[in-house]
Amino acid sequence: MSDTPDTTDDNAADPVDRVLARADARARVRGDLGSAQALQDAATVIHADSDGAQWDREERAALRRVAGLSTELQDVTEVEYRQLRLENVVLVGVHPQGEQEDAENSLRELAALAETAGAVVLDGVLQRRPHPDPATYVGRGKAEELRDIVAAVGADTVIADTELAPSQRRALEDVVKVKVIDRTTVILDIFSQHAKSREGKAQVELAQLEYLLPRLRGWGDSMSRQAGGQVGAGGAGMGSRGPGETKIELDRRRIRTKMAQLRRQIRDFGPARDAKRAERKRNTIPAVAIAGYTNAGKSSLLNRLTRAGVLVENALFATLDATVRRSVTSDGRVFTLTDTVGFVRNLPHQLVEAFRSTLEEVGDADVIVHVVDASHPDPAAQLATVRDVIGDVGARGTREIVVFNKADLIDADTRLLLRGLEPSALFVSSRTGEGIAELRRVVEEALPLPAVELHALVPYDRGDLVSAIHENGMILAERHEEDGTAMHVRVPEVLAGRLAPFVR
């Protein structure tokens, strides 16, 4: 029997030695597995259609909000906008006579927004009335009924399917006795969670501050002057007398200063984007923008067309930052595909203004691929919403290709209805690959052709010109002769000037 004591025994005298011995044992077990096996784990292999960006989804879901935490404000002088936690919510909406179906679709969309933000939807109610009540949004009697529903299901938040005025939010909150927020707050919260780039974060913060500024409120000390009176500033005497400034005025001034800083920061991002866009225009590289409703499958379509590896998730506004990828037509012409931020009905105007720099990609595109969710209960509303935003950015005259995505989820009757809605639309499925080849062909046909057509004999020592023609031009005919390469091509004006000495 060895004289050395067994430090792994639970009865060992020193608990520190016992813990260290167990840690060493676990380390030896992990070492026995071998590092080569770990390196070949399927979870660590990057496949041909992935560049690693899909792992953002796991990172985003790594920390989940904890249910049951109090969301009440500790300081009543704080602002009315409060970020969502994992909360149990009840939805409420108001609709006039004859618009019940549209209101139900809007409420279902609000439920999806709330779940994306991290809430649990317990119930949803609609009230039919000509106009929302200016005091409590749903009227005093219905607000009391809503209070009973909230108490029965155990909800801690009510979400209104509109943008509430500050007075409406406070009055409804006084009746239902739980926190009340509106649709705009939920969308801003989602954008705040999903923004990745510096520009995206700055745009979202600017939109939040624009929404927050008119909703500041204060009670008690926050409405008192910071200095003033005979013995201003707590008896400080001379040098402190005067009207002073209330805390809420100070908060507003700080918010306006921060908004001005963010606007300058967003404006500073512009030259880099403009330089890239100008370079593409100088080389006359056609641009195709993929626009559409949120969760219609724009990023999935970009991945299918270019293997871009963009984050794909069954969630609203999963992609906020514009992604540009290079692609090549079947005849060798280069063009770009841009995945843009999704749209939604009643998109807060603060976000439209903040993301205007991102939406410029749609306005400057040569072709817009308008993606619509074929399985959505109201595709006509999706079409109208996206076209309104496209018109706002000045792209109403741009060539539009309507694509009904998720075709594998609909039946033949639904296809007939959608065909009647948009006779020239294409049906594709990013998941199965249906219609992708036809979509690529239609996009290639819609791309603008190079402006100048010419015949040239390019010497063999000018391979740079031949390469430029292959990349930026369209080759109609090509043959090799004794003195060089005879080419019949269509090229941009800039390249035509370089080929001028060899034109015949």
C-alpha positions as CSV (number, residue, x, y, z in Angstrom):
1,M,0.0,0.0,0.0
2,S,1.4,3.4,-1.0
3,D,2.3,5.9,1.7
4,T,1.0,8.7,-0.5
5,P,-2.5,9.8,0.6
6,D,-5.4,9.6,-1.9
7,T,-6.3,13.2,-2.5
8,T,-9.3,12.2,-4.6
9,D,-11.0,10.7,-1.6
10,D,-14.1,12.7,-0.5
11,N,-12.9,12.2,3.1
12,A,-9.6,13.9,2.5
13,A,-8.6,16.4,5.2
14,D,-7.8,19.3,2.9
15,P,-10.8,20.3,0.7
16,V,-8.6,22.5,-1.6
17,D,-6.4,19.5,-2.4
18,R,-9.5,17.4,-3.2
19,V,-10.9,20.1,-5.6
20,L,-7.6,20.4,-7.4
21,A,-7.2,16.7,-7.7
22,R,-10.6,16.4,-9.4
23,A,-9.8,19.2,-11.8
24,D,-6.6,17.4,-12.8
25,A,-8.6,14.2,-13.4
26,R,-11.0,16.0,-15.7
27,A,-8.2,17.6,-17.6
28,R,-6.6,14.2,-18.1
29,V,-9.9,12.8,-19.4
30,R,-10.2,15.7,-21.9
31,G,-6.6,15.2,-23.0
32,D,-7.2,11.5,-23.7
33,L,-9.8,12.4,-26.3
34,G,-7.1,13.8,-28.5
35,S,-6.9,17.2,-30.1
36,A,-7.2,15.9,-33.7
37,Q,-10.7,14.5,-32.9
38,A,-11.8,17.9,-31.5
39,L,-10.5,19.7,-34.6
40,Q,-12.6,17.5,-36.9
41,D,-15.8,18.0,-34.9
42,A,-18.6,18.6,-37.4
43,A,-19.6,21.7,-35.5
44,T,-16.2,23.3,-36.3
45,V,-16.2,22.5,-40.0
46,I,-17.0,25.4,-42.4
47,H,-18.9,24.1,-45.3
48,A,-18.7,25.3,-48.9
49,D,-21.9,27.4,-48.5
50,S,-20.9,29.1,-45.3
51,D,-18.3,31.6,-44.4
52,G,-18.9,31.6,-40.6
53,A,-21.3,34.5,-40.4
54,Q,-24.1,32.1,-39.6
55,W,-22.6,31.6,-36.2
56,D,-23.9,35.1,-35.3
57,R,-27.3,33.4,-34.6
58,E,-25.8,31.2,-31.9
59,E,-23.9,34.2,-30.4
60,R,-27.1,36.3,-30.4
61,A,-29.0,33.5,-28.6
62,A,-26.2,32.8,-26.1
63,L,-27.7,35.0,-23.4
64,R,-31.4,34.7,-22.8
65,R,-33.5,37.1,-20.8
66,V,-34.7,35.7,-17.4
67,A,-38.4,35.6,-16.8
68,G,-39.9,37.0,-13.7
69,L,-37.6,40.0,-13.2
70,S,-39.2,43.2,-12.2
71,T,-39.3,45.8,-15.0
72,E,-40.7,48.7,-12.9
73,L,-38.7,51.9,-12.9
74,Q,-36.7,52.6,-9.7
75,D,-36.4,56.3,-10.5
76,V,-39.7,58.0,-11.6
77,T,-37.7,60.7,-13.3
78,E,-36.3,58.3,-15.9
79,V,-37.6,58.4,-19.4
80,E,-40.7,56.6,-20.6
81,Y,-38.8,54.5,-23.2
82,R,-37.7,51.3,-21.4
83,Q,-36.0,48.4,-23.1
84,L,-38.0,45.1,-23.1
85,R,-37.0,42.2,-21.0
86,L,-38.5,38.7,-21.2
87,E,-42.0,39.8,-20.3
88,N,-45.5,38.3,-20.4
89,V,-47.5,40.7,-22.7
90,V,-51.1,41.3,-23.8
91,L,-51.6,43.0,-27.2
92,V,-54.4,45.6,-27.9
93,G,-55.5,47.2,-31.1
94,V,-58.2,49.5,-32.4
95,H,-59.8,49.3,-35.9
96,P,-62.8,51.0,-37.6
97,Q,-65.8,49.3,-39.1
98,G,-64.9,46.9,-42.0
99,E,-61.2,46.6,-41.3
100,Q,-61.2,43.7,-38.9
101,E,-59.1,41.3,-41.1
102,D,-56.4,43.9,-41.7
103,A,-56.3,44.7,-37.9
104,E,-56.0,41.0,-37.1
105,N,-53.0,40.6,-39.5
106,S,-51.4,43.7,-38.0
107,L,-51.9,42.2,-34.5
108,R,-50.4,38.9,-35.6
109,E,-47.4,40.8,-36.9
110,L,-47.1,42.7,-33.6
111,A,-47.1,39.3,-31.8
112,A,-44.2,38.2,-34.0
113,L,-42.4,41.5,-33.2
114,A,-42.9,41.0,-29.5
115,E,-41.6,37.5,-29.6
116,T,-38.6,38.6,-31.6
117,A,-37.9,41.2,-28.9
118,G,-37.9,38.5,-26.3
119,A,-41.5,38.6,-24.9
120,V,-44.1,35.9,-24.4
121,V,-47.5,36.8,-25.9
122,L,-50.3,35.6,-23.7
123,D,-53.4,37.3,-25.3
124,G,-54.5,39.8,-27.9
125,V,-57.6,41.9,-28.1
126,L,-59.1,44.3,-30.7
127,Q,-61.7,47.0,-30.2
128,R,-63.9,48.3,-33.0
129,R,-64.4,52.1,-32.9
130,P,-64.2,54.9,-35.5
131,H,-61.1,56.5,-33.9
132,P,-58.8,55.7,-31.0
133,D,-59.8,57.3,-27.7
134,P,-57.6,60.4,-27.3
135,A,-57.3,59.8,-23.5
136,T,-56.7,56.0,-23.1
137,Y,-56.6,54.8,-26.7
138,V,-59.4,52.2,-26.1
139,G,-61.8,54.2,-23.9
140,R,-62.3,54.1,-20.2
141,G,-64.7,51.1,-20.1
142,K,-62.6,48.9,-22.4
143,A,-59.4,49.9,-20.5
144,E,-61.0,48.5,-17.3
145,E,-61.9,45.3,-19.2
146,L,-58.3,45.1,-20.4
147,R,-57.1,45.5,-16.8
148,D,-59.2,42.4,-15.9
149,I,-57.7,40.4,-18.8
150,V,-54.2,41.4,-17.7
151,A,-54.9,40.3,-14.1
152,A,-56.4,37.0,-15.3
153,V,-53.5,35.9,-17.5
154,G,-50.8,37.3,-15.3
155,A,-49.3,39.7,-17.8
156,D,-46.9,42.5,-16.8
157,T,-46.9,44.5,-20.0
158,V,-49.5,45.8,-22.5
159,I,-48.4,46.6,-26.1
160,A,-50.6,48.9,-28.2
161,D,-50.6,48.3,-32.0
162,T,-49.9,51.9,-32.8
163,E,-47.6,54.8,-31.7
164,L,-49.2,56.1,-28.5
165,A,-49.0,59.8,-27.4
166,P,-47.3,60.2,-24.1
167,S,-50.6,61.2,-22.4
168,Q,-52.3,58.1,-23.8
169,R,-49.6,55.8,-22.5
170,R,-49.7,57.3,-19.0
171,A,-53.5,57.3,-18.8
172,L,-53.8,53.7,-20.0
173,E,-51.0,52.7,-17.6
174,D,-52.9,54.3,-14.7
175,V,-56.0,52.1,-15.5
176,V,-54.4,48.7,-16.3
177,K,-51.8,49.0,-13.5
178,V,-48.9,47.5,-15.6
179,K,-46.4,48.9,-17.9
180,V,-47.8,50.1,-21.3
181,I,-45.6,50.4,-24.4
182,D,-46.4,50.8,-28.1
183,R,-45.4,49.2,-31.4
184,T,-42.7,51.8,-32.1
185,T,-41.0,50.9,-28.8
186,V,-40.9,47.2,-29.7
187,I,-39.4,47.8,-33.1
188,L,-36.8,50.1,-31.7
189,D,-35.9,47.5,-29.1
190,I,-35.4,44.8,-31.9
191,F,-33.2,47.2,-33.9
192,S,-31.2,47.9,-30.8
193,Q,-30.6,44.2,-30.2
194,H,-29.7,43.3,-33.8
195,A,-27.5,46.2,-34.9
196,K,-24.0,45.0,-35.4
197,S,-21.9,47.6,-37.3
198,R,-20.9,51.0,-35.9
199,E,-23.1,52.8,-38.4
200,G,-26.1,50.5,-37.6
201,K,-25.7,51.1,-33.9
202,A,-25.5,54.9,-34.4
203,Q,-28.6,54.9,-36.6
204,V,-30.6,52.9,-34.1
205,E,-29.4,55.1,-31.2
206,L,-30.4,58.3,-33.1
207,A,-33.9,56.8,-33.8
208,Q,-34.3,55.9,-30.1
209,L,-33.3,59.4,-29.0
210,E,-35.7,61.1,-31.5
211,Y,-38.5,58.9,-30.1
212,L,-37.5,59.5,-26.5
213,L,-37.1,63.3,-26.6
214,P,-40.8,64.3,-26.5
215,R,-41.5,61.6,-24.0
216,L,-39.3,62.8,-21.2
217,R,-41.1,63.4,-18.0
218,G,-40.2,64.3,-14.4
219,W,-41.8,64.6,-11.0
220,G,-40.8,66.3,-7.8
221,D,-37.2,67.3,-7.7
222,S,-36.7,66.9,-11.4
223,M,-39.1,69.9,-12.0
224,S,-37.4,72.1,-9.5
225,R,-34.7,74.7,-10.4
226,Q,-31.1,73.7,-9.9
227,A,-30.3,77.2,-8.5
228,G,-32.1,80.4,-7.7
229,G,-34.0,82.2,-5.0
230,Q,-32.6,84.2,-2.2
231,V,-30.4,81.4,-1.0
232,G,-30.0,79.5,-4.2
233,A,-28.3,76.1,-4.4
234,G,-28.8,75.3,-0.8
235,G,-27.6,78.5,0.7
236,A,-24.6,79.0,-1.6
237,G,-25.3,82.7,-1.6
238,M,-23.8,85.0,-4.2
239,G,-23.0,83.5,-7.6
240,S,-25.8,80.9,-7.4
241,R,-28.9,83.2,-7.7
242,G,-30.9,83.1,-10.9
243,P,-33.7,81.2,-12.7
244,G,-31.5,78.0,-12.9
245,E,-32.4,75.0,-15.1
246,T,-34.7,72.1,-14.2
247,K,-33.4,68.5,-14.4
248,I,-35.7,67.7,-17.3
249,E,-34.4,70.7,-19.3
250,L,-30.9,69.5,-18.6
251,D,-31.8,66.0,-19.9
252,R,-33.4,67.4,-23.0
253,R,-30.3,69.5,-23.7
254,R,-28.0,66.5,-23.3
255,I,-30.2,64.4,-25.6
256,R,-30.1,67.1,-28.3
257,T,-26.3,67.3,-28.0
258,K,-26.0,63.5,-28.3
259,M,-28.3,63.5,-31.4
260,A,-26.2,66.2,-33.0
261,Q,-23.1,64.0,-32.4
262,L,-24.8,61.0,-33.9
263,R,-25.9,62.9,-37.0
264,R,-22.3,64.0,-37.5
265,Q,-21.0,60.5,-37.0
266,I,-23.5,59.0,-39.5
267,R,-22.6,61.7,-41.9
268,D,-18.9,60.9,-41.5
269,F,-19.7,57.3,-42.7
270,G,-21.0,58.7,-45.9
271,P,-17.8,59.4,-47.8
272,A,-16.5,55.8,-47.5
273,R,-19.8,54.4,-48.8
274,D,-19.9,57.1,-51.6
275,A,-16.4,56.2,-52.6
276,K,-17.2,52.5,-53.0
277,R,-20.4,53.4,-54.9
278,A,-18.5,55.9,-57.1
279,E,-15.9,53.2,-57.9
280,R,-18.6,50.8,-59.0
281,K,-20.1,53.5,-61.1
282,R,-16.8,54.4,-62.6
283,N,-16.3,50.8,-63.7
284,T,-20.0,50.8,-64.6
285,I,-20.7,47.7,-62.5
286,P,-24.5,47.3,-62.4
287,A,-26.1,47.1,-59.0
288,V,-29.0,44.9,-58.0
289,A,-30.8,45.6,-54.6
290,I,-32.8,43.0,-52.8
291,A,-35.6,44.8,-51.0
292,G,-38.7,43.5,-49.3
293,Y,-40.8,43.0,-46.2
294,T,-39.0,41.8,-43.1
295,N,-38.7,38.0,-42.8
296,A,-39.6,37.6,-46.5
297,G,-36.3,35.7,-47.1
298,K,-34.1,38.4,-48.6
299,S,-30.9,37.1,-46.9
300,S,-31.7,33.5,-47.7
301,L,-32.1,34.5,-51.4
302,L,-28.8,36.4,-51.3
303,N,-27.1,33.3,-49.8
304,R,-28.6,31.0,-52.5
305,L,-27.5,33.3,-55.3
306,T,-24.0,34.1,-54.1
307,R,-23.2,31.9,-51.1
308,A,-22.7,35.1,-49.1
309,G,-23.0,33.5,-45.7
310,V,-25.3,36.2,-44.4
311,L,-27.1,35.6,-41.1
312,V,-30.4,33.8,-41.8
313,E,-32.9,33.5,-38.9
314,N,-36.7,33.1,-38.7
315,A,-37.0,36.4,-36.9
316,L,-38.1,39.9,-37.9
317,F,-35.3,42.4,-38.7
318,A,-32.6,39.7,-38.3
319,T,-30.5,41.7,-40.9
320,L,-30.0,45.5,-40.5
321,D,-26.7,46.2,-42.1
322,A,-26.6,46.4,-45.9
323,T,-24.5,43.5,-47.4
324,V,-23.0,43.8,-50.9
325,R,-21.7,40.8,-52.7
326,R,-20.1,40.4,-56.1
327,S,-21.7,38.1,-58.8
328,V,-21.0,37.3,-62.4
329,T,-23.5,36.7,-65.2
330,S,-23.4,33.7,-67.5
331,D,-21.7,35.8,-70.2
332,G,-19.0,37.1,-67.8
333,R,-20.3,40.5,-66.7
334,V,-19.8,41.5,-63.1
335,F,-22.6,43.0,-61.0
336,T,-23.3,43.5,-57.3
337,L,-26.2,42.1,-55.2
338,T,-27.1,44.1,-52.1
339,D,-29.2,42.8,-49.2
340,T,-31.0,45.7,-47.5
341,V,-32.9,46.2,-44.2
342,G,-36.5,44.8,-44.2
343,F,-39.6,46.9,-44.0
344,V,-42.8,46.5,-42.0
345,R,-46.1,48.2,-41.9
346,N,-46.2,51.4,-39.8
347,L,-42.4,51.5,-39.7
348,P,-41.4,54.3,-37.3
349,H,-40.5,57.4,-39.3
350,Q,-37.5,57.9,-37.0
351,L,-36.1,54.6,-38.3
352,V,-36.8,55.6,-41.9
353,E,-34.9,58.8,-41.4
354,A,-32.1,57.2,-39.5
355,F,-31.6,54.4,-42.0
356,R,-31.9,56.7,-45.1
357,S,-28.2,56.3,-45.8
358,T,-28.7,52.5,-45.9
359,L,-31.7,52.8,-48.1
360,E,-29.7,54.8,-50.6
361,E,-28.5,51.4,-51.8
362,V,-32.0,50.8,-53.1
363,G,-32.3,54.3,-54.6
364,D,-29.0,53.9,-56.6
365,A,-29.7,50.4,-57.8
366,D,-30.2,49.6,-61.5
367,V,-32.6,46.7,-60.7
368,I,-34.6,46.0,-57.6
369,V,-35.5,42.4,-56.7
370,H,-38.7,42.9,-54.6
371,V,-39.0,39.8,-52.4
372,V,-42.5,38.9,-51.1
373,D,-43.4,36.2,-48.6
374,A,-45.7,33.9,-50.6
375,S,-47.0,32.2,-47.5
376,H,-48.0,35.5,-45.8
377,P,-51.7,35.9,-45.2
378,D,-51.7,39.5,-46.7
379,P,-49.1,39.7,-49.5
380,A,-50.8,42.7,-51.1
381,A,-50.1,44.7,-48.0
382,Q,-46.5,43.7,-48.1
383,L,-46.2,44.8,-51.7
384,A,-47.8,48.2,-50.9
385,T,-45.7,48.8,-47.8
386,V,-42.4,48.2,-49.6
387,R,-43.3,50.2,-52.7
388,D,-44.2,53.1,-50.5
389,V,-40.7,53.1,-49.0
390,I,-39.1,52.6,-52.4
391,G,-40.9,55.6,-53.6
392,D,-39.7,57.6,-50.6
393,V,-36.1,57.0,-51.5
394,G,-36.7,58.0,-55.1
395,A,-36.5,54.6,-56.8
396,R,-40.0,54.4,-58.1
397,G,-38.8,54.4,-61.7
398,T,-36.2,51.7,-61.2
399,R,-36.8,48.3,-62.9
400,E,-38.6,46.0,-60.4
401,I,-38.6,42.2,-60.4
402,V,-41.3,40.9,-58.0
403,V,-40.3,37.5,-56.5
404,F,-42.6,35.4,-54.4
405,N,-40.3,33.5,-52.0
406,K,-41.1,30.4,-49.9
407,A,-43.0,28.9,-52.9
408,D,-42.6,25.5,-51.3
409,L,-45.0,26.5,-48.5
410,I,-48.0,27.3,-50.8
411,D,-50.4,25.2,-52.8
412,A,-51.6,25.6,-56.4
413,D,-54.7,27.7,-55.5
414,T,-52.5,30.2,-53.7
415,R,-50.2,30.4,-56.7
416,L,-53.2,31.4,-58.9
417,L,-54.2,34.1,-56.5
418,L,-50.7,35.5,-56.3
419,R,-50.3,35.3,-60.1
420,G,-53.5,37.5,-60.4
421,L,-51.9,39.9,-57.9
422,E,-48.6,40.2,-59.9
423,P,-48.9,38.5,-63.4
424,S,-45.1,38.9,-64.2
425,A,-43.8,37.7,-60.8
426,L,-41.5,34.8,-60.3
427,F,-42.0,32.0,-57.8
428,V,-38.8,30.8,-56.0
429,S,-37.8,28.9,-52.9
430,S,-34.5,29.7,-51.2
431,R,-34.7,26.4,-49.3
432,T,-35.3,24.0,-52.2
433,G,-33.8,26.0,-55.0
434,E,-37.0,26.2,-57.1
435,G,-37.0,29.0,-59.6
436,I,-33.5,30.3,-58.7
437,A,-32.1,29.6,-62.2
438,E,-35.0,31.5,-63.8
439,L,-34.6,34.4,-61.4
440,R,-30.9,34.6,-62.2
441,R,-31.7,34.6,-66.0
442,V,-34.3,37.4,-65.5
443,V,-31.9,39.5,-63.5
444,E,-29.2,39.1,-66.1
445,E,-31.6,40.2,-68.8
446,A,-32.7,43.3,-66.8
447,L,-29.1,44.5,-66.2
448,P,-28.2,47.5,-68.3
449,L,-25.9,46.7,-71.3
450,P,-22.6,48.5,-71.7
451,A,-23.1,51.7,-73.7
452,V,-20.5,51.4,-76.6
453,E,-20.3,48.7,-79.2
454,L,-17.1,48.4,-81.2
455,H,-14.7,46.1,-83.1
456,A,-11.1,46.1,-81.9
457,L,-7.8,44.2,-82.5
458,V,-6.1,44.1,-79.1
459,P,-2.3,43.3,-79.3
460,Y,-1.2,40.3,-77.3
461,D,0.9,42.4,-75.0
462,R,-2.2,44.3,-73.9
463,G,-3.7,41.5,-71.8
464,D,-4.8,44.1,-69.3
465,L,-7.4,45.4,-71.8
466,V,-8.6,41.9,-72.6
467,S,-9.0,41.3,-68.9
468,A,-10.9,44.6,-68.4
469,I,-13.2,43.7,-71.3
470,H,-14.0,40.3,-69.7
471,E,-14.7,41.9,-66.4
472,N,-16.6,45.1,-67.3
473,G,-17.8,44.5,-70.9
474,M,-19.9,42.1,-72.9
475,I,-18.1,40.0,-75.5
476,L,-20.2,39.4,-78.6
477,A,-17.4,37.6,-80.6
478,E,-13.7,36.8,-80.1
479,R,-11.0,35.2,-82.2
480,H,-7.2,35.0,-82.1
481,E,-5.3,36.4,-85.1
482,E,-1.7,36.8,-86.0
483,D,-1.4,40.4,-84.6
484,G,-3.7,40.1,-81.6
485,T,-7.2,39.2,-80.4
486,A,-10.0,40.4,-82.6
487,M,-13.0,41.3,-80.4
488,H,-16.5,42.5,-81.1
489,V,-17.7,43.9,-77.7
490,R,-19.9,46.2,-75.8
491,V,-18.0,48.2,-73.2
492,P,-18.5,51.2,-70.9
493,E,-17.5,54.6,-72.2
494,V,-14.4,54.8,-70.0
495,L,-13.1,51.4,-71.4
496,A,-14.0,52.5,-74.9
497,G,-11.6,55.4,-74.6
498,R,-8.8,53.0,-73.6
499,L,-9.6,50.8,-76.6
500,A,-9.8,53.7,-79.1
501,P,-6.3,53.2,-80.6
502,F,-7.1,49.6,-81.5
503,V,-10.5,50.0,-83.0
504,R,-10.9,48.9,-86.6
